[in-house]
Amino acid sequence: MNSSDTSRELDYHVYAGELFDLTNRENTAYWEIGDTLAHWAKSLELGATPNILDLGAGTGNFTLRLFREYPTARYTHLDMSPEMNAVARGKYAEAGLHEVQFIESMMQSAPFENESFDFVVCINALNTAPPQGATLQAIESWLRPGGTLFLVDFGREMKILSWASYLIGSNIRKHGIRYTASWFRDCYESLRQNRKARKDQKKGAMWLHSTEELAELVSQSGLNVLHHSPCYRDYSDLVVAQKPSP
């Protein structure tokens, strides 16, 4: 496991907002995470009005996916990026999601009280919140007894050519060459930021881990791991864990 606080080259402010959604619009692997999230949420029987927290919620795509399953839940959206939050506000309003509280903060300084949430979602964001063990312990304290964490985190070294081939190939099959060329041109800045992310990984500025290492760290926080597996084209890991009931 690699965890360091070395300064990063990746600039989240450049990547944030509409560019994030444009890049992921045709990323099938990204939307598959949302389907997996919905499957787990439905299986947990959270009740009619659960308190749900989305950590590193970005432009709100995964909160919106949960809203389809739990339209009367109370949602809390936490993200440090004003650009991401602005896009999310517009999308929530358009979807009719009004029971949502915005917290513009880093995870490490989130102001939540103990035992506030029934379900916590954190997708490809824990790597931005060192030290990750302490952040997971905070998440454990925010969960109510019996509450569940749905965690996905990017854990392996970025392979730029592999991702480019995957995205371009799937786009050509769905939309043709002309659309794909236009989309790729519009998303070029994302590719440049991904190159910076790979440099961060190589120099130890971005946290890397195996599936087993992530599951073990979650377990050390006091949560019972229900499931762990690779996901997101095997670049990320999924851990579902529950806080013990008294």
ROKE-597194 format. One record per residue: x, y, z of N, C-alpha, C, O in turn. Coordinates in steps of 0.05 Angstrom, whole numbers, padded with zeros to 5 digits, always signed. Layout:
BEGIN
XYZXYZXYZXYZ;...
***
This chain:
BEGIN
+00017-00024+00000+00000+00000+00000+00018+00025+00000+00037+00026+00015;+00011+00044-00017+00026+00068-00020+00009+00092-00011-00012+00097-00023;+00018+00107+00009+00003+00130+00018+00023+00152+00025+00040+00148+00042;+00021+00175+00012+00040+00196+00016+00026+00223+00014+00005+00225+00001;+00037+00243+00027+00025+00270+00025+00041+00288+00007+00039+00313+00009;+00058+00276-00010+00073+00292-00029+00054+00308-00047+00033+00299-00054;+00062+00333-00053+00045+00350-00069+00040+00338-00096+00057+00325-00108;+00015+00342-00106+00007+00330-00131+00009+00349-00155+00008+00374-00152;+00013+00338-00179+00012+00353-00203-00017+00355-00214-00024+00375-00227;-00033+00335-00208-00061+00335-00217-00076+00359-00206-00075+00364-00182;-00089+00374-00224-00104+00398-00216-00134+00392-00218-00145+00392-00239;-00147+00387-00195-00175+00380-00195-00193+00403-00204-00214+00399-00214;-00183+00428-00200-00199+00451-00208-00202+00452-00238-00223+00461-00248;-00182+00444-00252-00183+00443-00282-00202+00422-00291-00218+00426-00310;-00202+00399-00277-00218+00376-00285-00247+00378-00276-00264+00363-00286;-00252+00395-00257-00278+00396-00244-00300+00407-00263-00294+00419-00284;-00325+00402-00254-00348+00414-00267-00356+00400-00293-00357+00375-00293;-00363+00415-00313-00375+00404-00337-00356+00385-00352-00364+00366-00365;-00329+00391-00351-00310+00373-00364-00311+00345-00352-00308+00326-00366;-00315+00343-00326-00317+00317-00313-00340+00301-00325-00337+00278-00331;-00363+00314-00328-00386+00299-00339-00383+00293-00368-00391+00272-00378;-00371+00312-00383-00366+00307-00411-00348+00283-00415-00352+00266-00433;-00327+00281-00399-00308+00259-00401-00321+00232-00395-00317+00212-00408;-00338+00232-00374-00350+00207-00365-00375+00199-00379-00386+00177-00376;-00386+00218-00396-00411+00213-00409-00411+00187-00425-00431+00172-00425;-00389+00180-00437-00387+00156-00454-00370+00135-00441-00361+00116-00454;-00365+00137-00415-00349+00117-00400-00367+00097-00387-00377+00100-00365;-00371+00074-00401-00389+00054-00391-00381+00043-00364-00398+00038-00347;-00355+00040-00359-00346+00030-00334-00354+00048-00310-00360+00038-00289;-00355+00074-00315-00363+00093-00295-00392+00089-00287-00399+00088-00263;-00410+00086-00307-00438+00082-00301-00445+00055-00290-00465+00052-00276;-00428+00035-00295-00431+00009-00283-00428+00011-00253-00442-00004-00238;-00411+00029-00243-00409+00032-00214-00435+00041-00203-00444+00032-00181;-00449+00059-00216-00475+00069-00207-00496+00046-00206-00512+00045-00187;-00495+00028-00225-00514+00006-00224-00507-00013-00201-00526-00023-00188;-00482-00017-00196-00474-00033-00172-00482-00020-00146-00492-00034-00128;-00479+00006-00145-00488+00021-00121-00518+00018-00117-00526+00012-00094;-00533+00020-00138-00562+00018-00135-00570-00010-00126-00589-00014-00111;-00556-00030-00137-00562-00058-00129-00558-00062-00099-00574-00074-00085;-00535-00052-00089-00529-00055-00060-00549-00039-00043-00558-00049-00023;-00555-00015-00052-00574+00002-00037-00601-00011-00034-00613-00011-00012;-00611-00023-00056-00637-00036-00055-00636-00061-00037-00656-00067-00023;-00614-00075-00037-00612-00099-00021-00610-00094+00009-00616-00112+00025;-00603-00069+00017-00599-00063+00045-00625-00056+00059-00626-00055+00084;-00646-00050+00044-00672-00043+00057-00668-00020+00077-00672-00024+00101;-00661+00003+00066-00654+00026+00083-00678+00040+00095-00674+00057+00113;-00701+00033+00086-00725+00047+00096-00733+00069+00077-00720+00074+00057;-00755+00083+00084-00766+00103+00065-00750+00129+00066-00748+00142+00045;-00739+00137+00089-00726+00163+00091-00698+00161+00104-00693+00173+00124;-00680+00145+00092-00653+00143+00104-00637+00169+00100-00642+00184+00081;-00618+00173+00118-00599+00194+00114-00575+00183+00099-00562+00164+00107;-00570+00195+00075-00549+00185+00057-00529+00206+00053-00535+00229+00046;-00503+00199+00056-00481+00217+00052-00464+00208+00028-00456+00185+00027;-00459+00227+00010-00442+00222-00013-00416+00238-00010-00417+00263-00012;-00394+00225-00005-00368+00237+00000-00353+00240-00026-00350+00220-00040;-00343+00264-00032-00330+00268-00057-00351+00265-00080-00346+00252-00100;-00374+00278-00076-00397+00272-00092-00395+00284-00120-00411+00276-00138;-00376+00301-00125-00372+00311-00152-00396+00326-00164-00407+00343-00151;-00404+00318-00188-00427+00331-00201-00453+00316-00195-00473+00321-00208;-00453+00299-00175-00478+00287-00165-00488+00263-00179-00511+00255-00174;-00473+00251-00197-00483+00229-00212-00492+00205-00195-00513+00192-00201;-00477+00199-00174-00484+00175-00158-00507+00181-00138-00523+00164-00132;-00508+00206-00129-00531+00214-00113-00557+00212-00129-00577+00203-00120;-00555+00221-00154-00578+00220-00172-00586+00191-00177-00610+00185-00180;-00567+00173-00179-00573+00145-00183-00588+00134-00159-00607+00118-00162;-00580+00142-00135-00593+00133-00111-00621+00145-00108-00640+00133-00098;-00624+00170-00118-00650+00184-00117-00671+00169-00132-00695+00169-00124;-00664+00155-00153-00683+00138-00168-00694+00116-00151-00717+00107-00154;-00677+00105-00133-00686+00083-00115-00698+00093-00089-00716+00080-00078;-00689+00116-00079-00698+00126-00053-00705+00156-00057-00690+00174-00048;-00728+00161-00069-00735+00189-00075-00742+00206-00050-00743+00230-00052;-00748+00193-00027-00755+00208-00003-00733+00208+00018-00737+00216+00041;-00709+00199+00010-00686+00199+00028-00676+00228+00032-00683+00246+00017;-00661+00232+00053-00648+00258+00058-00618+00255+00050-00604+00237+00060;-00610+00272+00032-00583+00269+00021-00564+00291+00030-00573+00314+00033;-00539+00284+00034-00518+00304+00040-00496+00300+00019-00486+00278+00015;-00490+00321+00006-00470+00322-00016-00446+00336-00006-00447+00360-00001;-00423+00322-00004-00398+00335+00004-00378+00334-00019-00372+00313-00030;-00368+00358-00026-00346+00359-00045-00331+00385-00040-00343+00406-00034;-00305+00385-00044-00289+00409-00039-00288+00428-00063-00278+00451-00060;-00299+00420-00086-00297+00436-00110-00322+00453-00115-00344+00442-00118;-00320+00480-00115-00343+00497-00121-00354+00491-00149-00378+00492-00154;-00336+00484-00168-00345+00479-00196-00362+00454-00197-00383+00453-00210;-00353+00433-00184-00368+00408-00183-00396+00413-00170-00416+00404-00180;-00396+00427-00147-00420+00432-00132-00440+00448-00148-00464+00443-00147;-00430+00467-00164-00448+00484-00180-00462+00467-00201-00486+00471-00205;-00448+00449-00214-00460+00432-00234-00480+00413-00220-00502+00409-00231;-00473+00403-00197-00491+00384-00183-00517+00399-00175-00539+00387-00177;-00515+00423-00165-00540+00438-00157-00559+00439-00181-00583+00435-00177;-00549+00446-00204-00567+00448-00227-00579+00421-00235-00603+00420-00242;-00564+00400-00233-00574+00373-00240-00595+00364-00220-00615+00352-00227;-00590+00369-00194-00609+00361-00173-00636+00376-00177-00657+00364-00176;-00634+00402-00182-00658+00418-00186-00674+00407-00210-00699+00405-00209;-00660+00401-00232-00674+00391-00256-00687+00365-00250-00708+00359-00262;-00675+00348-00233-00686+00321-00227-00707+00322-00206-00721+00302-00201;-00711+00345-00193-00731+00347-00172-00721+00338-00145-00737+00332-00127;-00694+00336-00142-00682+00329-00116-00678+00354-00100-00660+00370-00106;-00694+00358-00080-00693+00383-00063-00683+00377-00035-00672+00395-00022;-00686+00352-00025-00677+00346+00002-00648+00338+00002-00640+00315+00006;-00631+00358-00004-00602+00353-00005-00587+00377+00008-00593+00400+00003;-00569+00370+00026-00552+00390+00039-00524+00390+00026-00512+00368+00023;-00514+00413+00019-00487+00415+00008-00467+00423+00029-00471+00441+00045;-00445+00408+00029-00422+00415+00047-00398+00418+00029-00389+00398+00016;-00387+00442+00027-00363+00447+00011-00339+00444+00029-00331+00463+00043;-00327+00421+00029-00306+00415+00049-00290+00391+00040-00299+00375+00023;-00266+00388+00051-00251+00363+00048-00263+00343+00067-00274+00350+00088;-00260+00318+00061-00270+00296+00078-00258+00298+00106-00272+00294+00126;-00232+00304+00107-00218+00304+00133-00229+00325+00153-00225+00322+00177;-00241+00346+00142-00251+00367+00160-00282+00369+00159-00293+00390+00166;-00295+00347+00151-00324+00348+00150-00336+00351+00178-00326+00340+00198;-00358+00366+00181-00369+00374+00207-00391+00356+00217-00408+00365+00232;-00391+00330+00210-00414+00313+00217-00412+00303+00246-00390+00298+00256;-00436+00300+00258-00437+00288+00285-00437+00258+00283-00443+00246+00262;-00430+00245+00305-00430+00216+00306-00458+00205+00300-00478+00216+00308;-00458+00182+00287-00483+00166+00282-00504+00183+00268-00527+00184+00276;-00495+00197+00246-00514+00214+00231-00526+00201+00207-00547+00210+00197;-00513+00180+00196-00521+00170+00170-00526+00140+00170-00513+00124+00184;-00545+00132+00153-00552+00104+00149-00535+00092+00126-00530+00068+00126;-00526+00108+00107-00512+00098+00084-00492+00119+00075-00500+00142+00071;-00467+00112+00073-00446+00130+00064-00434+00119+00038-00427+00096+00036;-00433+00136+00018-00422+00130-00008-00396+00146-00012-00395+00170-00007;-00375+00132-00022-00350+00146-00027-00337+00132-00052-00327+00110-00049;-00338+00145-00074-00330+00133-00100-00307+00148-00112-00309+00171-00120;-00284+00134-00113-00259+00144-00125-00251+00171-00113-00242+00189-00127;-00255+00173-00087-00248+00198-00073-00231+00194-00048-00218+00213-00039;-00231+00170-00037-00216+00166-00012-00186+00171-00016-00172+00180+00002;-00176+00166-00041-00148+00170-00046-00140+00200-00044-00116+00206-00042;-00160+00218-00044-00154+00247-00041-00154+00256-00012-00151+00279-00006;-00158+00237+00007-00163+00245+00035-00144+00231+00054-00153+00214+00070;-00118+00237+00053-00099+00225+00071-00101+00238+00099-00109+00261+00101;-00093+00223+00120-00087+00194+00120-00112+00178+00118-00131+00182+00133;-00113+00159+00099-00138+00145+00093-00148+00129+00117-00173+00126+00120;-00131+00118+00133-00140+00103+00157-00156+00121+00176-00177+00113+00186;-00146+00145+00180-00161+00164+00198-00187+00173+00185-00207+00176+00199;-00188+00176+00159-00212+00184+00146-00233+00162+00148-00257+00167+00152;-00225+00137+00145-00243+00115+00148-00254+00113+00177-00277+00106+00181;-00237+00119+00196-00247+00119+00224-00268+00140+00228-00287+00136+00243;-00264+00163+00215-00284+00185+00217-00310+00176+00204-00332+00180+00215;-00308+00163+00181-00332+00153+00168-00347+00133+00186-00371+00133+00188;-00332+00115+00198-00344+00096+00217-00359+00110+00239-00381+00101+00247;-00349+00132+00249-00362+00147+00271-00388+00160+00260-00406+00164+00276;-00389+00168+00235-00412+00181+00224-00435+00162+00218-00458+00170+00217;-00429+00136+00216-00450+00116+00210-00465+00109+00235-00453+00107+00257;-00491+00105+00232-00507+00095+00254-00502+00065+00257-00494+00052+00237;-00506+00053+00280-00503+00024+00283-00521+00010+00262-00544+00016+00259;-00509-00009+00248-00523-00022+00226-00521-00008+00199-00530-00018+00179;-00509+00017+00199-00506+00032+00175-00484+00020+00157-00467+00004+00166;-00484+00027+00132-00467+00015+00112-00451+00035+00096-00460+00057+00090;-00426+00027+00091-00408+00043+00074-00405+00028+00047-00399+00005+00046;-00410+00043+00025-00405+00034-00002-00380+00049-00012-00382+00073-00018;-00358+00036-00014-00332+00049-00020-00321+00038-00046-00317+00013-00049;-00314+00055-00064-00299+00049-00088-00275+00067-00088-00277+00091-00084;-00251+00056-00092-00227+00073-00093-00208+00064-00114-00203+00040-00117;-00197+00084-00128-00177+00079-00149-00151+00070-00137-00139+00084-00121;-00142+00045-00144-00120+00034-00130-00096+00026-00146-00075+00021-00134;-00098+00025-00173-00076+00016-00189-00066+00038-00207-00079+00057-00213;-00041+00034-00217-00029+00054-00233-00044+00059-00259-00052+00040-00273;-00049+00084-00266-00063+00092-00290-00047+00083-00315-00024+00089-00317;-00061+00070-00333-00050+00063-00359-00064+00080-00380-00086+00073-00389;-00052+00101-00389-00065+00121-00406-00074+00108-00432-00096+00113-00441;-00056+00093-00445-00063+00081-00471-00086+00061-00469-00103+00059-00487;-00086+00046-00447-00108+00027-00442-00135+00041-00440-00155+00032-00452;-00136+00063-00425-00161+00078-00422-00169+00091-00447-00192+00092-00455;-00150+00103-00461-00156+00116-00486-00167+00097-00507-00187+00102-00520;-00155+00073-00508-00164+00053-00527-00192+00044-00520-00209+00040-00538;-00197+00040-00494-00224+00031-00485-00245+00052-00492-00266+00045-00503;-00240+00077-00485-00260+00098-00489-00264+00104-00519-00287+00107-00528;-00243+00105-00534-00246+00110-00563-00260+00087-00577-00278+00091-00593;-00252+00063-00570-00264+00039-00583-00294+00037-00577-00310+00032-00595;-00302+00041-00552-00330+00039-00545-00346+00062-00557-00369+00058-00565;-00334+00085-00559-00348+00108-00572-00352+00104-00602-00374+00110-00613;-00332+00093-00615-00335+00088-00644-00357+00068-00649-00372+00071-00668;-00358+00047-00632-00378+00027-00636-00406+00038-00632-00425+00030-00645;-00409+00057-00613-00436+00068-00607-00443+00091-00625-00467+00093-00633;-00424+00108-00632-00431+00134-00645-00417+00139-00671-00424+00157-00686;-00396+00123-00677-00382+00128-00702-00357+00146-00698-00352+00156-00677;-00341+00148-00720-00315+00161-00718-00318+00191-00715-00303+00203-00699;-00337+00204-00729-00339+00233-00728-00346+00243-00700-00333+00261-00689;-00366+00230-00687-00373+00238-00660-00350+00233-00641-00344+00250-00624;-00337+00210-00644-00315+00203-00625-00292+00223-00628-00281+00231-00607;-00286+00232-00652-00264+00251-00656-00271+00278-00642-00254+00290-00630;-00296+00286-00645-00305+00311-00632-00304+00309-00602-00295+00327-00588;-00314+00286-00592-00315+00282-00563-00286+00281-00551-00281+00293-00531;-00268+00267-00565-00241+00264-00556-00227+00292-00556-00211+00298-00537;-00232+00308-00576-00220+00335-00577-00230+00352-00553-00214+00366-00540;-00255+00350-00547-00266+00366-00525-00256+00356-00498-00255+00372-00479;-00248+00331-00496-00239+00319-00471-00209+00319-00468-00199+00306-00450;-00195+00332-00486-00166+00330-00486-00154+00338-00459-00134+00327-00450;-00165+00359-00446-00154+00368-00421-00156+00346-00399-00138+00344-00382;-00176+00330-00401-00178+00307-00382-00155+00288-00386-00144+00278-00367;-00148+00282-00411-00126+00265-00417-00100+00276-00406-00083+00262-00395;-00097+00302-00408-00073+00315-00398-00071+00313-00367-00050+00308-00356;-00094+00316-00354-00095+00313-00325-00090+00284-00316-00078+00279-00295;-00100+00265-00332-00095+00237-00326-00065+00230-00328-00055+00214-00313;-00051+00243-00346-00022+00239-00348-00009+00250-00323+00010+00238-00312;-00019+00272-00312-00008+00283-00287-00014+00264-00264+00003+00260-00247;-00038+00252-00264-00045+00233-00243-00026+00209-00244-00018+00199-00222;-00018+00200-00267+00000+00177-00269+00027+00185-00257+00040+00169-00243;+00036+00210-00263+00061+00219-00251+00059+00220-00220+00078+00212-00206;+00036+00229-00210+00032+00229-00181+00034+00201-00170+00045+00197-00149;+00022+00182-00184+00023+00154-00174+00052+00144-00173+00060+00131-00154;+00067+00150-00194+00095+00140-00196+00113+00152-00174+00131+00138-00164;+00108+00177-00166+00125+00189-00146+00114+00186-00118+00125+00196-00099;+00091+00171-00115+00080+00165-00088+00062+00187-00078+00056+00187-00054;+00053+00205-00095+00035+00226-00085+00006+00219-00087-00011+00233-00076;+00000+00196-00100-00028+00186-00101-00028+00158-00090-00013+00141-00098;-00046+00153-00071-00049+00128-00057-00056+00105-00075-00074+00107-00091;-00041+00084-00073-00046+00059-00088-00049+00036-00069-00038+00036-00047;-00065+00016-00076-00071-00007-00059-00081-00030-00075-00090-00027-00097;-00081-00054-00062-00094-00077-00073-00122-00079-00062-00129-00064-00043;-00138-00097-00073-00165-00101-00062-00164-00110-00033-00179-00100-00016;-00146-00128-00027-00144-00139+00000-00134-00117+00020-00143-00116+00042;-00116-00100+00011-00106-00079+00028-00128-00059+00035-00130-00051+00058;-00144-00052+00016-00166-00034+00021-00186-00046+00040-00195-00033+00059;-00193-00071+00036-00212-00085+00053-00201-00087+00082-00216-00083+00101;-00175-00092+00084-00164-00094+00111-00164-00067+00126-00169-00066+00150;-00159-00045+00111-00159-00019+00124-00187-00011+00133-00191+00000+00154;-00207-00018+00117-00235-00014+00125-00241-00030+00150-00254-00020+00168;-00233-00055+00151-00237-00072+00174-00224-00060+00199-00236-00061+00221;-00200-00049+00196-00186-00037+00219-00201-00012+00229-00196-00005+00252;-00218+00000+00213-00233+00024+00222-00256+00016+00241-00268+00033+00253;-00262-00010+00243-00283-00020+00260-00308-00029+00245-00328-00035+00258;-00307-00029+00219-00330-00038+00203-00327-00067+00195-00304-00077+00191;-00349-00081+00192-00349-00109+00183-00351-00109+00153-00371-00100+00141;-00331-00120+00139-00331-00121+00110-00350-00143+00101-00347-00167+00108;-00370-00135+00085-00390-00154+00073-00381-00164+00046-00388-00187+00039;-00367-00148+00031-00359-00155+00004-00335-00138-00004-00333-00115+00003;-00317-00150-00019-00295-00135-00032-00287-00148-00058-00286-00172-00060;-00282-00131-00078-00276-00141-00105-00264-00119-00121-00269-00095-00116;-00248-00126-00142-00239-00105-00161-00263-00095-00177-00283-00110-00181;-00261-00071-00187-00282-00060-00205-00269-00038-00223-00245-00034-00222;-00286-00025-00238-00277-00003-00255-00253-00012-00272-00231+00000-00272;-00258-00033-00288-00237-00045-00305-00213-00054-00289-00190-00053-00300;-00217-00062-00265-00196-00072-00247-00177-00050-00238-00156-00056-00226;-00183-00025-00243-00166-00003-00233-00175+00005-00204-00158+00016-00189;-00200+00000-00197-00210+00008-00171-00218-00017-00155-00219-00039-00166;-00224-00013-00130-00233-00034-00112-00259-00026-00099-00263-00002-00092;-00277-00045-00097-00303-00041-00084-00302-00055-00057-00295-00078-00055;-00310-00040-00036-00313-00052-00009-00340-00043+00001-00346-00019+00002;-00357-00062+00010-00382-00056+00023-00379-00065+00052-00372-00089+00056;-00383-00048+00071-00379-00054+00099-00400-00042+00117-00412-00022+00110;-00405-00055+00139-00427-00047+00157-00417-00042+00185-00400-00057+00195;-00429-00022+00198-00422-00016+00226-00437-00036+00244-00462-00039+00241;-00424-00049+00262-00437-00068+00279-00459-00055+00296-00457-00033+00305;-00481-00070+00299-00502-00061+00317-00495-00069+00346-00481-00089+00350;-00505-00054+00366-00499-00061+00394-00508-00089+00401-00505-00098+00423;
***
